[in-house]
Amino acid sequence: RVYRVLDQDHHMLALKEVDLSDADPAAVRSFKNEIALLEKLQGEPHIIRLYNWEHQPQERVLRIVMECGDVDLAKMLINIRDSSPNDQ
């Protein structure tokens, strides 16, 4: 789930909570590797800003605080696919 939250200065951020209750250790490592990659890409153009993250193993949840994007990438790709002519 992704929630819109406000920081102490009232800037809109995104709080992403990833339910890890069904995730095996390899999946958890994969999520953490993606976060590490995002950390390395900070400051590059077109990369969402990552503010903080935490893994709570006892709660089986991963929380990520990041810049609130205007567009969901999955929705954008679906819109592009649906607006392009079909190849038949």
PDB file of N, CA, C and O in Angstrom, chain B, residues numbered from 101:
ATOM      1  N   ARG B 101       0.826  -1.180   0.000  1.00  0.00           N
ATOM      2  CA  ARG B 101       0.000   0.000   0.000  1.00  0.00           C
ATOM      3  C   ARG B 101       0.868   1.240   0.000  1.00  0.00           C
ATOM      4  O   ARG B 101       1.967   1.244   0.553  1.00  0.00           O
ATOM      5  N   VAL B 102       0.372   2.277  -0.615  1.00  0.00           N
ATOM      6  CA  VAL B 102       1.061   3.564  -0.642  1.00  0.00           C
ATOM      7  C   VAL B 102       0.121   4.614  -0.065  1.00  0.00           C
ATOM      8  O   VAL B 102      -1.038   4.729  -0.465  1.00  0.00           O
ATOM      9  N   TYR B 103       0.650   5.372   0.882  1.00  0.00           N
ATOM     10  CA  TYR B 103      -0.118   6.425   1.530  1.00  0.00           C
ATOM     11  C   TYR B 103       0.535   7.766   1.244  1.00  0.00           C
ATOM     12  O   TYR B 103       1.759   7.865   1.152  1.00  0.00           O
ATOM     13  N   ARG B 104      -0.283   8.791   1.104  1.00  0.00           N
ATOM     14  CA  ARG B 104       0.239  10.152   1.021  1.00  0.00           C
ATOM     15  C   ARG B 104       0.293  10.684   2.444  1.00  0.00           C
ATOM     16  O   ARG B 104      -0.692  10.628   3.180  1.00  0.00           O
ATOM     17  N   VAL B 105       1.465  11.204   2.823  1.00  0.00           N
ATOM     18  CA  VAL B 105       1.672  11.718   4.180  1.00  0.00           C
ATOM     19  C   VAL B 105       2.337  13.092   4.091  1.00  0.00           C
ATOM     20  O   VAL B 105       2.909  13.450   3.061  1.00  0.00           O
ATOM     21  N   LEU B 106       2.254  13.852   5.181  1.00  0.00           N
ATOM     22  CA  LEU B 106       2.898  15.151   5.250  1.00  0.00           C
ATOM     23  C   LEU B 106       4.087  15.077   6.191  1.00  0.00           C
ATOM     24  O   LEU B 106       4.014  14.448   7.246  1.00  0.00           O
ATOM     25  N   ASP B 107       5.193  15.725   5.803  1.00  0.00           N
ATOM     26  CA  ASP B 107       6.330  15.816   6.717  1.00  0.00           C
ATOM     27  C   ASP B 107       6.110  16.991   7.666  1.00  0.00           C
ATOM     28  O   ASP B 107       5.066  17.640   7.611  1.00  0.00           O
ATOM     29  N   GLN B 108       7.076  17.269   8.530  1.00  0.00           N
ATOM     30  CA  GLN B 108       6.917  18.318   9.523  1.00  0.00           C
ATOM     31  C   GLN B 108       6.773  19.703   8.906  1.00  0.00           C
ATOM     32  O   GLN B 108       6.265  20.617   9.556  1.00  0.00           O
ATOM     33  N   ASP B 109       7.217  19.873   7.648  1.00  0.00           N
ATOM     34  CA  ASP B 109       7.073  21.153   6.954  1.00  0.00           C
ATOM     35  C   ASP B 109       5.862  21.164   6.014  1.00  0.00           C
ATOM     36  O   ASP B 109       5.714  22.073   5.198  1.00  0.00           O
ATOM     37  N   HIS B 110       5.010  20.161   6.133  1.00  0.00           N
ATOM     38  CA  HIS B 110       3.773  20.031   5.354  1.00  0.00           C
ATOM     39  C   HIS B 110       4.016  19.779   3.863  1.00  0.00           C
ATOM     40  O   HIS B 110       3.206  20.171   3.024  1.00  0.00           O
ATOM     41  N   HIS B 111       5.135  19.123   3.539  1.00  0.00           N
ATOM     42  CA  HIS B 111       5.382  18.682   2.166  1.00  0.00           C
ATOM     43  C   HIS B 111       4.781  17.292   2.003  1.00  0.00           C
ATOM     44  O   HIS B 111       4.886  16.451   2.896  1.00  0.00           O
ATOM     45  N   MET B 112       4.157  17.061   0.864  1.00  0.00           N
ATOM     46  CA  MET B 112       3.543  15.768   0.585  1.00  0.00           C
ATOM     47  C   MET B 112       4.617  14.735   0.240  1.00  0.00           C
ATOM     48  O   MET B 112       5.457  14.971  -0.628  1.00  0.00           O
ATOM     49  N   LEU B 113       4.583  13.595   0.923  1.00  0.00           N
ATOM     50  CA  LEU B 113       5.487  12.481   0.667  1.00  0.00           C
ATOM     51  C   LEU B 113       4.662  11.215   0.476  1.00  0.00           C
ATOM     52  O   LEU B 113       3.465  11.188   0.765  1.00  0.00           O
ATOM     53  N   ALA B 114       5.305  10.189  -0.003  1.00  0.00           N
ATOM     54  CA  ALA B 114       4.657   8.884  -0.149  1.00  0.00           C
ATOM     55  C   ALA B 114       5.270   7.925   0.871  1.00  0.00           C
ATOM     56  O   ALA B 114       6.491   7.817   0.990  1.00  0.00           O
ATOM     57  N   LEU B 115       4.409   7.240   1.593  1.00  0.00           N
ATOM     58  CA  LEU B 115       4.833   6.191   2.518  1.00  0.00           C
ATOM     59  C   LEU B 115       4.362   4.875   1.933  1.00  0.00           C
ATOM     60  O   LEU B 115       3.162   4.615   1.850  1.00  0.00           O
ATOM     61  N   LYS B 116       5.306   4.051   1.530  1.00  0.00           N
ATOM     62  CA  LYS B 116       4.978   2.757   0.941  1.00  0.00           C
ATOM     63  C   LYS B 116       5.220   1.682   1.992  1.00  0.00           C
ATOM     64  O   LYS B 116       6.312   1.578   2.550  1.00  0.00           O
ATOM     65  N   GLU B 117       4.192   0.888   2.255  1.00  0.00           N
ATOM     66  CA  GLU B 117       4.319  -0.235   3.175  1.00  0.00           C
ATOM     67  C   GLU B 117       4.203  -1.527   2.378  1.00  0.00           C
ATOM     68  O   GLU B 117       3.212  -1.757   1.685  1.00  0.00           O
ATOM     69  N   VAL B 118       5.214  -2.353   2.485  1.00  0.00           N
ATOM     70  CA  VAL B 118       5.247  -3.628   1.772  1.00  0.00           C
ATOM     71  C   VAL B 118       5.007  -4.739   2.786  1.00  0.00           C
ATOM     72  O   VAL B 118       5.784  -4.912   3.724  1.00  0.00           O
ATOM     73  N   ASP B 119       3.929  -5.487   2.593  1.00  0.00           N
ATOM     74  CA  ASP B 119       3.595  -6.613   3.466  1.00  0.00           C
ATOM     75  C   ASP B 119       4.508  -7.780   3.112  1.00  0.00           C
ATOM     76  O   ASP B 119       4.481  -8.290   1.992  1.00  0.00           O
ATOM     77  N   LEU B 120       5.315  -8.192   4.083  1.00  0.00           N
ATOM     78  CA  LEU B 120       6.265  -9.277   3.857  1.00  0.00           C
ATOM     79  C   LEU B 120       5.810 -10.587   4.493  1.00  0.00           C
ATOM     80  O   LEU B 120       6.604 -11.520   4.614  1.00  0.00           O
ATOM     81  N   SER B 121       4.540 -10.669   4.901  1.00  0.00           N
ATOM     82  CA  SER B 121       4.078 -11.857   5.617  1.00  0.00           C
ATOM     83  C   SER B 121       4.183 -13.121   4.774  1.00  0.00           C
ATOM     84  O   SER B 121       4.342 -14.211   5.324  1.00  0.00           O
ATOM     85  N   ASP B 122       4.098 -13.000   3.453  1.00  0.00           N
ATOM     86  CA  ASP B 122       4.215 -14.176   2.581  1.00  0.00           C
ATOM     87  C   ASP B 122       5.546 -14.218   1.832  1.00  0.00           C
ATOM     88  O   ASP B 122       5.751 -15.071   0.968  1.00  0.00           O
ATOM     89  N   ALA B 123       6.449 -13.292   2.167  1.00  0.00           N
ATOM     90  CA  ALA B 123       7.720 -13.199   1.435  1.00  0.00           C
ATOM     91  C   ALA B 123       8.763 -14.120   2.061  1.00  0.00           C
ATOM     92  O   ALA B 123       8.908 -14.184   3.282  1.00  0.00           O
ATOM     93  N   ASP B 124       9.480 -14.826   1.201  1.00  0.00           N
ATOM     94  CA  ASP B 124      10.584 -15.657   1.694  1.00  0.00           C
ATOM     95  C   ASP B 124      11.836 -14.772   1.819  1.00  0.00           C
ATOM     96  O   ASP B 124      11.832 -13.639   1.338  1.00  0.00           O
ATOM     97  N   PRO B 125      12.893 -15.267   2.449  1.00  0.00           N
ATOM     98  CA  PRO B 125      14.110 -14.451   2.634  1.00  0.00           C
ATOM     99  C   PRO B 125      14.689 -13.905   1.328  1.00  0.00           C
ATOM    100  O   PRO B 125      15.233 -12.801   1.313  1.00  0.00           O
ATOM    101  N   ALA B 126      14.583 -14.653   0.243  1.00  0.00           N
ATOM    102  CA  ALA B 126      15.105 -14.173  -1.044  1.00  0.00           C
ATOM    103  C   ALA B 126      14.316 -12.963  -1.528  1.00  0.00           C
ATOM    104  O   ALA B 126      14.899 -12.031  -2.082  1.00  0.00           O
ATOM    105  N   ALA B 127      13.014 -12.960  -1.331  1.00  0.00           N
ATOM    106  CA  ALA B 127      12.183 -11.817  -1.739  1.00  0.00           C
ATOM    107  C   ALA B 127      12.520 -10.590  -0.903  1.00  0.00           C
ATOM    108  O   ALA B 127      12.584  -9.480  -1.430  1.00  0.00           O
ATOM    109  N   VAL B 128      12.734 -10.777   0.384  1.00  0.00           N
ATOM    110  CA  VAL B 128      13.107  -9.659   1.263  1.00  0.00           C
ATOM    111  C   VAL B 128      14.446  -9.082   0.811  1.00  0.00           C
ATOM    112  O   VAL B 128      14.600  -7.862   0.759  1.00  0.00           O
ATOM    113  N   ARG B 129      15.408  -9.931   0.486  1.00  0.00           N
ATOM    114  CA  ARG B 129      16.709  -9.462  -0.011  1.00  0.00           C
ATOM    115  C   ARG B 129      16.533  -8.679  -1.312  1.00  0.00           C
ATOM    116  O   ARG B 129      17.202  -7.670  -1.530  1.00  0.00           O
ATOM    117  N   SER B 130      15.637  -9.147  -2.165  1.00  0.00           N
ATOM    118  CA  SER B 130      15.388  -8.469  -3.435  1.00  0.00           C
ATOM    119  C   SER B 130      14.840  -7.059  -3.198  1.00  0.00           C
ATOM    120  O   SER B 130      15.272  -6.108  -3.850  1.00  0.00           O
ATOM    121  N   PHE B 131      13.893  -6.921  -2.269  1.00  0.00           N
ATOM    122  CA  PHE B 131      13.362  -5.594  -1.938  1.00  0.00           C
ATOM    123  C   PHE B 131      14.474  -4.692  -1.421  1.00  0.00           C
ATOM    124  O   PHE B 131      14.568  -3.530  -1.815  1.00  0.00           O
ATOM    125  N   LYS B 132      15.312  -5.221  -0.544  1.00  0.00           N
ATOM    126  CA  LYS B 132      16.404  -4.423   0.013  1.00  0.00           C
ATOM    127  C   LYS B 132      17.425  -4.049  -1.057  1.00  0.00           C
ATOM    128  O   LYS B 132      17.987  -2.954  -1.015  1.00  0.00           O
ATOM    129  N   ASN B 133      17.673  -4.943  -2.019  1.00  0.00           N
ATOM    130  CA  ASN B 133      18.583  -4.626  -3.127  1.00  0.00           C
ATOM    131  C   ASN B 133      18.022  -3.502  -3.990  1.00  0.00           C
ATOM    132  O   ASN B 133      18.774  -2.642  -4.451  1.00  0.00           O
ATOM    133  N   GLU B 134      16.705  -3.499  -4.212  1.00  0.00           N
ATOM    134  CA  GLU B 134      16.077  -2.423  -4.982  1.00  0.00           C
ATOM    135  C   GLU B 134      16.236  -1.093  -4.259  1.00  0.00           C
ATOM    136  O   GLU B 134      16.489  -0.067  -4.890  1.00  0.00           O
ATOM    137  N   ILE B 135      16.086  -1.107  -2.938  1.00  0.00           N
ATOM    138  CA  ILE B 135      16.268   0.121  -2.158  1.00  0.00           C
ATOM    139  C   ILE B 135      17.718   0.589  -2.253  1.00  0.00           C
ATOM    140  O   ILE B 135      17.971   1.783  -2.416  1.00  0.00           O
ATOM    141  N   ALA B 136      18.667  -0.335  -2.154  1.00  0.00           N
ATOM    142  CA  ALA B 136      20.085   0.020  -2.266  1.00  0.00           C
ATOM    143  C   ALA B 136      20.384   0.651  -3.623  1.00  0.00           C
ATOM    144  O   ALA B 136      21.138   1.620  -3.709  1.00  0.00           O
ATOM    145  N   LEU B 137      19.796   0.104  -4.673  1.00  0.00           N
ATOM    146  CA  LEU B 137      19.979   0.673  -6.009  1.00  0.00           C
ATOM    147  C   LEU B 137      19.382   2.073  -6.075  1.00  0.00           C
ATOM    148  O   LEU B 137      19.995   2.981  -6.637  1.00  0.00           O
ATOM    149  N   LEU B 138      18.197   2.256  -5.511  1.00  0.00           N
ATOM    150  CA  LEU B 138      17.576   3.578  -5.491  1.00  0.00           C
ATOM    151  C   LEU B 138      18.445   4.569  -4.718  1.00  0.00           C
ATOM    152  O   LEU B 138      18.562   5.729  -5.112  1.00  0.00           O
ATOM    153  N   GLU B 139      19.049   4.122  -3.628  1.00  0.00           N
ATOM    154  CA  GLU B 139      19.953   4.989  -2.861  1.00  0.00           C
ATOM    155  C   GLU B 139      21.141   5.428  -3.717  1.00  0.00           C
ATOM    156  O   GLU B 139      21.549   6.588  -3.659  1.00  0.00           O
ATOM    157  N   LYS B 140      21.699   4.513  -4.509  1.00  0.00           N
ATOM    158  CA  LYS B 140      22.846   4.843  -5.370  1.00  0.00           C
ATOM    159  C   LYS B 140      22.464   5.828  -6.478  1.00  0.00           C
ATOM    160  O   LYS B 140      23.298   6.610  -6.935  1.00  0.00           O
ATOM    161  N   LEU B 141      21.201   5.785  -6.906  1.00  0.00           N
ATOM    162  CA  LEU B 141      20.751   6.637  -8.002  1.00  0.00           C
ATOM    163  C   LEU B 141      20.253   8.005  -7.550  1.00  0.00           C
ATOM    164  O   LEU B 141      19.865   8.829  -8.379  1.00  0.00           O
ATOM    165  N   GLN B 142      20.261   8.252  -6.248  1.00  0.00           N
ATOM    166  CA  GLN B 142      19.784   9.539  -5.745  1.00  0.00           C
ATOM    167  C   GLN B 142      20.563  10.684  -6.379  1.00  0.00           C
ATOM    168  O   GLN B 142      21.785  10.624  -6.517  1.00  0.00           O
ATOM    169  N   GLY B 143      19.836  11.720  -6.758  1.00  0.00           N
ATOM    170  CA  GLY B 143      20.460  12.885  -7.389  1.00  0.00           C
ATOM    171  C   GLY B 143      20.467  12.831  -8.899  1.00  0.00           C
ATOM    172  O   GLY B 143      20.735  13.835  -9.559  1.00  0.00           O
ATOM    173  N   GLU B 144      20.173  11.656  -9.458  1.00  0.00           N
ATOM    174  CA  GLU B 144      20.104  11.529 -10.919  1.00  0.00           C
ATOM    175  C   GLU B 144      18.758  12.071 -11.408  1.00  0.00           C
ATOM    176  O   GLU B 144      17.762  12.017 -10.685  1.00  0.00           O
ATOM    177  N   PRO B 145      18.734  12.593 -12.641  1.00  0.00           N
ATOM    178  CA  PRO B 145      17.457  13.088 -13.177  1.00  0.00           C
ATOM    179  C   PRO B 145      16.428  11.959 -13.284  1.00  0.00           C
ATOM    180  O   PRO B 145      16.771  10.814 -13.578  1.00  0.00           O
ATOM    181  N   HIS B 146      15.193  12.296 -13.046  1.00  0.00           N
ATOM    182  CA  HIS B 146      14.047  11.391 -13.210  1.00  0.00           C
ATOM    183  C   HIS B 146      14.014  10.255 -12.182  1.00  0.00           C
ATOM    184  O   HIS B 146      13.320   9.259 -12.384  1.00  0.00           O
ATOM    185  N   ILE B 147      14.749  10.395 -11.098  1.00  0.00           N
ATOM    186  CA  ILE B 147      14.749   9.384 -10.051  1.00  0.00           C
ATOM    187  C   ILE B 147      14.024   9.948  -8.835  1.00  0.00           C
ATOM    188  O   ILE B 147      14.350  11.034  -8.354  1.00  0.00           O
ATOM    189  N   ILE B 148      13.039   9.203  -8.343  1.00  0.00           N
ATOM    190  CA  ILE B 148      12.278   9.603  -7.156  1.00  0.00           C
ATOM    191  C   ILE B 148      13.234   9.720  -5.976  1.00  0.00           C
ATOM    192  O   ILE B 148      14.121   8.884  -5.798  1.00  0.00           O
ATOM    193  N   ARG B 149      13.049  10.755  -5.176  1.00  0.00           N
ATOM    194  CA  ARG B 149      13.901  10.946  -4.000  1.00  0.00           C
ATOM    195  C   ARG B 149      13.474  10.003  -2.874  1.00  0.00           C
ATOM    196  O   ARG B 149      12.296   9.925  -2.525  1.00  0.00           O
ATOM    197  N   LEU B 150      14.428   9.308  -2.327  1.00  0.00           N
ATOM    198  CA  LEU B 150      14.215   8.400  -1.203  1.00  0.00           C
ATOM    199  C   LEU B 150      14.633   9.129   0.067  1.00  0.00           C
ATOM    200  O   LEU B 150      15.778   9.565   0.191  1.00  0.00           O
ATOM    201  N   TYR B 151      13.706   9.261   1.006  1.00  0.00           N
ATOM    202  CA  TYR B 151      14.005   9.966   2.254  1.00  0.00           C
ATOM    203  C   TYR B 151      14.478   9.013   3.342  1.00  0.00           C
ATOM    204  O   TYR B 151      15.435   9.311   4.057  1.00  0.00           O
ATOM    205  N   ASN B 152      13.820   7.879   3.472  1.00  0.00           N
ATOM    206  CA  ASN B 152      14.174   6.945   4.530  1.00  0.00           C
ATOM    207  C   ASN B 152      13.462   5.622   4.277  1.00  0.00           C
ATOM    208  O   ASN B 152      12.514   5.543   3.496  1.00  0.00           O
ATOM    209  N   TRP B 153      13.942   4.591   4.955  1.00  0.00           N
ATOM    210  CA  TRP B 153      13.266   3.295   4.886  1.00  0.00           C
ATOM    211  C   TRP B 153      13.600   2.509   6.143  1.00  0.00           C
ATOM    212  O   TRP B 153      14.595   2.770   6.820  1.00  0.00           O
ATOM    213  N   GLU B 154      12.743   1.542   6.434  1.00  0.00           N
ATOM    214  CA  GLU B 154      12.985   0.659   7.569  1.00  0.00           C
ATOM    215  C   GLU B 154      12.390  -0.709   7.294  1.00  0.00           C
ATOM    216  O   GLU B 154      11.363  -0.845   6.629  1.00  0.00           O
ATOM    217  N   HIS B 155      13.061  -1.712   7.824  1.00  0.00           N
ATOM    218  CA  HIS B 155      12.558  -3.083   7.759  1.00  0.00           C
ATOM    219  C   HIS B 155      12.252  -3.503   9.182  1.00  0.00           C
ATOM    220  O   HIS B 155      13.127  -3.477  10.048  1.00  0.00           O
ATOM    221  N   GLN B 156      11.015  -3.887   9.421  1.00  0.00           N
ATOM    222  CA  GLN B 156      10.590  -4.342  10.743  1.00  0.00           C
ATOM    223  C   GLN B 156      10.309  -5.844  10.647  1.00  0.00           C
ATOM    224  O   GLN B 156       9.174  -6.241  10.381  1.00  0.00           O
ATOM    225  N   PRO B 157      11.326  -6.679  10.861  1.00  0.00           N
ATOM    226  CA  PRO B 157      11.135  -8.126  10.689  1.00  0.00           C
ATOM    227  C   PRO B 157      10.040  -8.706  11.596  1.00  0.00           C
ATOM    228  O   PRO B 157       9.296  -9.590  11.174  1.00  0.00           O
ATOM    229  N   GLN B 158       9.938  -8.216  12.832  1.00  0.00           N
ATOM    230  CA  GLN B 158       8.936  -8.755  13.739  1.00  0.00           C
ATOM    231  C   GLN B 158       7.513  -8.424  13.280  1.00  0.00           C
ATOM    232  O   GLN B 158       6.581  -9.175  13.567  1.00  0.00           O
ATOM    233  N   GLU B 159       7.341  -7.305  12.569  1.00  0.00           N
ATOM    234  CA  GLU B 159       6.035  -6.936  12.014  1.00  0.00           C
ATOM    235  C   GLU B 159       5.841  -7.487  10.603  1.00  0.00           C
ATOM    236  O   GLU B 159       4.737  -7.437  10.062  1.00  0.00           O
ATOM    237  N   ARG B 160       6.915  -8.013  10.008  1.00  0.00           N
ATOM    238  CA  ARG B 160       6.890  -8.520   8.624  1.00  0.00           C
ATOM    239  C   ARG B 160       6.448  -7.424   7.653  1.00  0.00           C
ATOM    240  O   ARG B 160       5.579  -7.626   6.805  1.00  0.00           O
ATOM    241  N   VAL B 161       7.086  -6.243   7.810  1.00  0.00           N
ATOM    242  CA  VAL B 161       6.748  -5.108   6.951  1.00  0.00           C
ATOM    243  C   VAL B 161       8.017  -4.320   6.611  1.00  0.00           C
ATOM    244  O   VAL B 161       8.961  -4.246   7.398  1.00  0.00           O
ATOM    245  N   LEU B 162       8.001  -3.739   5.413  1.00  0.00           N
ATOM    246  CA  LEU B 162       9.054  -2.847   4.936  1.00  0.00           C
ATOM    247  C   LEU B 162       8.377  -1.513   4.656  1.00  0.00           C
ATOM    248  O   LEU B 162       7.378  -1.464   3.939  1.00  0.00           O
ATOM    249  N   ARG B 163       8.910  -0.439   5.211  1.00  0.00           N
ATOM    250  CA  ARG B 163       8.345   0.895   4.995  1.00  0.00           C
ATOM    251  C   ARG B 163       9.372   1.768   4.291  1.00  0.00           C
ATOM    252  O   ARG B 163      10.553   1.775   4.638  1.00  0.00           O
ATOM    253  N   ILE B 164       8.889   2.508   3.287  1.00  0.00           N
ATOM    254  CA  ILE B 164       9.756   3.366   2.494  1.00  0.00           C
ATOM    255  C   ILE B 164       9.101   4.741   2.397  1.00  0.00           C
ATOM    256  O   ILE B 164       7.936   4.854   2.016  1.00  0.00           O
ATOM    257  N   VAL B 165       9.853   5.784   2.743  1.00  0.00           N
ATOM    258  CA  VAL B 165       9.363   7.156   2.619  1.00  0.00           C
ATOM    259  C   VAL B 165      10.092   7.784   1.441  1.00  0.00           C
ATOM    260  O   VAL B 165      11.321   7.835   1.405  1.00  0.00           O
ATOM    261  N   MET B 166       9.305   8.263   0.474  1.00  0.00           N
ATOM    262  CA  MET B 166       9.902   8.818  -0.738  1.00  0.00           C
ATOM    263  C   MET B 166       9.101  10.004  -1.247  1.00  0.00           C
ATOM    264  O   MET B 166       8.002  10.295  -0.776  1.00  0.00           O
ATOM    265  N   GLU B 167       9.682  10.666  -2.210  1.00  0.00           N
ATOM    266  CA  GLU B 167       9.006  11.762  -2.890  1.00  0.00           C
ATOM    267  C   GLU B 167       7.684  11.253  -3.442  1.00  0.00           C
ATOM    268  O   GLU B 167       7.597  10.131  -3.941  1.00  0.00           O
ATOM    269  N   CYS B 168       6.674  12.075  -3.348  1.00  0.00           N
ATOM    270  CA  CYS B 168       5.363  11.694  -3.855  1.00  0.00           C
ATOM    271  C   CYS B 168       5.308  12.003  -5.348  1.00  0.00           C
ATOM    272  O   CYS B 168       5.302  13.168  -5.745  1.00  0.00           O
ATOM    273  N   GLY B 169       5.268  10.963  -6.169  1.00  0.00           N
ATOM    274  CA  GLY B 169       5.214  11.153  -7.615  1.00  0.00           C
ATOM    275  C   GLY B 169       3.815  11.531  -8.066  1.00  0.00           C
ATOM    276  O   GLY B 169       2.828  11.168  -7.425  1.00  0.00           O
ATOM    277  N   ASP B 170       3.734  12.253  -9.159  1.00  0.00           N
ATOM    278  CA  ASP B 170       2.440  12.665  -9.688  1.00  0.00           C
ATOM    279  C   ASP B 170       1.763  11.548 -10.459  1.00  0.00           C
ATOM    280  O   ASP B 170       0.539  11.531 -10.593  1.00  0.00           O
ATOM    281  N   VAL B 171       2.562  10.608 -10.969  1.00  0.00           N
ATOM    282  CA  VAL B 171       2.017   9.564 -11.834  1.00  0.00           C
ATOM    283  C   VAL B 171       2.519   8.210 -11.361  1.00  0.00           C
ATOM    284  O   VAL B 171       3.698   8.050 -11.048  1.00  0.00           O
ATOM    285  N   ASP B 172       1.634   7.254 -11.310  1.00  0.00           N
ATOM    286  CA  ASP B 172       1.992   5.870 -11.007  1.00  0.00           C
ATOM    287  C   ASP B 172       2.535   5.250 -12.289  1.00  0.00           C
ATOM    288  O   ASP B 172       1.862   5.273 -13.319  1.00  0.00           O
ATOM    289  N   LEU B 173       3.749   4.695 -12.237  1.00  0.00           N
ATOM    290  CA  LEU B 173       4.397   4.163 -13.431  1.00  0.00           C
ATOM    291  C   LEU B 173       3.560   3.076 -14.090  1.00  0.00           C
ATOM    292  O   LEU B 173       3.425   3.066 -15.314  1.00  0.00           O
ATOM    293  N   ALA B 174       3.004   2.174 -13.318  1.00  0.00           N
ATOM    294  CA  ALA B 174       2.197   1.094 -13.896  1.00  0.00           C
ATOM    295  C   ALA B 174       0.991   1.659 -14.648  1.00  0.00           C
ATOM    296  O   ALA B 174       0.676   1.209 -15.750  1.00  0.00           O
ATOM    297  N   LYS B 175       0.324   2.640 -14.053  1.00  0.00           N
ATOM    298  CA  LYS B 175      -0.839   3.253 -14.728  1.00  0.00           C
ATOM    299  C   LYS B 175      -0.412   3.971 -15.993  1.00  0.00           C
ATOM    300  O   LYS B 175      -1.111   3.923 -17.005  1.00  0.00           O
ATOM    301  N   MET B 176       0.748   4.647 -15.939  1.00  0.00           N
ATOM    302  CA  MET B 176       1.238   5.352 -17.116  1.00  0.00           C
ATOM    303  C   MET B 176       1.519   4.375 -18.252  1.00  0.00           C
ATOM    304  O   MET B 176       1.172   4.649 -19.401  1.00  0.00           O
ATOM    305  N   LEU B 177       2.143   3.239 -17.948  1.00  0.00           N
ATOM    306  CA  LEU B 177       2.443   2.243 -18.976  1.00  0.00           C
ATOM    307  C   LEU B 177       1.168   1.649 -19.563  1.00  0.00           C
ATOM    308  O   LEU B 177       1.097   1.401 -20.767  1.00  0.00           O
ATOM    309  N   ILE B 178       0.162   1.418 -18.726  1.00  0.00           N
ATOM    310  CA  ILE B 178      -1.124   0.908 -19.226  1.00  0.00           C
ATOM    311  C   ILE B 178      -1.767   1.925 -20.158  1.00  0.00           C
ATOM    312  O   ILE B 178      -2.293   1.560 -21.209  1.00  0.00           O
ATOM    313  N   ASN B 179      -1.725   3.220 -19.771  1.00  0.00           N
ATOM    314  CA  ASN B 179      -2.296   4.257 -20.625  1.00  0.00           C
ATOM    315  C   ASN B 179      -1.579   4.345 -21.965  1.00  0.00           C
ATOM    316  O   ASN B 179      -2.217   4.527 -23.002  1.00  0.00           O
ATOM    317  N   ILE B 180      -0.260   4.219 -21.946  1.00  0.00           N
ATOM    318  CA  ILE B 180       0.507   4.254 -23.199  1.00  0.00           C
ATOM    319  C   ILE B 180       0.144   3.051 -24.058  1.00  0.00           C
ATOM    320  O   ILE B 180      -0.061   3.183 -25.265  1.00  0.00           O
ATOM    321  N   ARG B 181       0.065   1.885 -23.438  1.00  0.00           N
ATOM    322  CA  ARG B 181      -0.295   0.669 -24.177  1.00  0.00           C
ATOM    323  C   ARG B 181      -1.689   0.789 -24.794  1.00  0.00           C
ATOM    324  O   ARG B 181      -1.901   0.439 -25.955  1.00  0.00           O
ATOM    325  N   ASP B 182      -2.629   1.288 -23.997  1.00  0.00           N
ATOM    326  CA  ASP B 182      -4.015   1.380 -24.470  1.00  0.00           C
ATOM    327  C   ASP B 182      -4.204   2.446 -25.534  1.00  0.00           C
ATOM    328  O   ASP B 182      -5.132   2.355 -26.337  1.00  0.00           O
ATOM    329  N   SER B 183      -3.343   3.453 -25.556  1.00  0.00           N
ATOM    330  CA  SER B 183      -3.495   4.522 -26.545  1.00  0.00           C
ATOM    331  C   SER B 183      -2.744   4.247 -27.844  1.00  0.00           C
ATOM    332  O   SER B 183      -2.951   4.941 -28.839  1.00  0.00           O
ATOM    333  N   SER B 184      -1.871   3.233 -27.840  1.00  0.00           N
ATOM    334  CA  SER B 184      -1.119   2.934 -29.062  1.00  0.00           C
ATOM    335  C   SER B 184      -1.923   1.989 -29.947  1.00  0.00           C
ATOM    336  O   SER B 184      -2.707   1.188 -29.438  1.00  0.00           O
ATOM    337  N   PRO B 185      -1.739   2.072 -31.280  1.00  0.00           N
ATOM    338  CA  PRO B 185      -2.460   1.171 -32.190  1.00  0.00           C
ATOM    339  C   PRO B 185      -2.028  -0.279 -31.981  1.00  0.00           C
ATOM    340  O   PRO B 185      -0.863  -0.557 -31.698  1.00  0.00           O
ATOM    341  N   ASN B 186      -2.975  -1.188 -32.124  1.00  0.00           N
ATOM    342  CA  ASN B 186      -2.674  -2.608 -31.968  1.00  0.00           C
ATOM    343  C   ASN B 186      -1.874  -3.118 -33.159  1.00  0.00           C
ATOM    344  O   ASN B 186      -2.141  -2.762 -34.307  1.00  0.00           O
ATOM    345  N   ASP B 187      -0.894  -3.954 -32.862  1.00  0.00           N
ATOM    346  CA  ASP B 187      -0.110  -4.591 -33.926  1.00  0.00           C
ATOM    347  C   ASP B 187      -0.803  -5.875 -34.310  1.00  0.00           C
ATOM    348  O   ASP B 187      -0.755  -6.854 -33.565  1.00  0.00           O
ATOM    349  N   GLN B 188      -1.442  -5.888 -35.449  1.00  0.00           N
ATOM    350  CA  GLN B 188      -2.115  -7.120 -35.884  1.00  0.00           C
ATOM    351  C   GLN B 188      -1.773  -7.439 -37.308  1.00  0.00           C
ATOM    352  O   GLN B 188      -2.246  -8.439 -37.848  1.00  0.00           O
TER     353      GLN B 188
END
